[in-house]
Amino acid sequence: MSALAVFIPFPLTALFAILFYRFNRRRKWFTVGEMIFWDIIVLIVLQLIWLIWF
């Protein structure tokens, strides 16, 4: 079970990316590069938080 726990931040980041894309599709505030940048930042933060807990 703990081996699968490593992969929890990835679906969370994918969910964030989908929601962020839908939000940005309406507003057009960010470019594609900025969206990728913020998605990677969220992935790193989630990984760090996840590593602290485990």
C-alpha positions as CSV (number, residue, x, y, z in Angstrom):
1,M,0.0,0.0,0.0
2,S,2.8,2.5,0.8
3,A,4.3,1.8,-2.6
4,L,1.1,3.2,-4.2
5,A,1.0,6.2,-1.8
6,V,3.9,7.7,-3.7
7,F,1.7,8.3,-6.7
8,I,-1.1,10.3,-4.9
9,P,0.3,13.8,-5.7
10,F,0.3,13.1,-9.5
11,P,-3.5,12.7,-9.9
12,L,-4.0,15.7,-7.6
13,T,-1.7,17.7,-9.8
14,A,-3.6,16.4,-12.9
15,L,-6.9,17.5,-11.4
16,F,-5.4,21.0,-10.6
17,A,-4.1,21.2,-14.2
18,I,-7.6,20.4,-15.6
19,L,-9.4,22.8,-13.4
20,F,-6.7,25.5,-14.1
21,Y,-7.1,24.9,-17.8
22,R,-10.9,25.3,-17.6
23,F,-10.6,28.5,-15.6
24,N,-8.0,29.9,-17.9
25,R,-10.0,29.0,-21.1
26,R,-12.7,31.4,-20.0
27,R,-10.5,34.2,-18.7
28,K,-7.4,34.0,-21.0
29,W,-5.2,35.3,-18.2
30,F,-2.2,33.0,-18.6
31,T,-0.2,31.7,-21.6
32,V,0.5,28.0,-22.1
33,G,4.0,28.4,-20.7
34,E,2.7,30.1,-17.6
35,M,0.1,27.3,-17.1
36,I,2.8,24.7,-17.3
37,F,5.0,26.6,-14.9
38,W,2.3,26.9,-12.3
39,D,1.3,23.2,-12.7
40,I,4.9,22.2,-12.1
41,I,5.1,24.5,-9.0
42,V,1.9,22.8,-7.6
43,L,3.4,19.4,-8.3
44,I,6.6,20.2,-6.4
45,V,4.6,21.7,-3.5
46,L,2.4,18.6,-3.3
47,Q,5.3,16.3,-3.5
48,L,7.1,18.2,-0.6
49,I,4.0,18.1,1.5
50,W,3.4,14.5,0.8
51,L,7.0,13.6,1.7
52,I,6.7,15.4,5.0
53,W,3.7,13.2,5.9
54,F,5.3,10.0,4.9
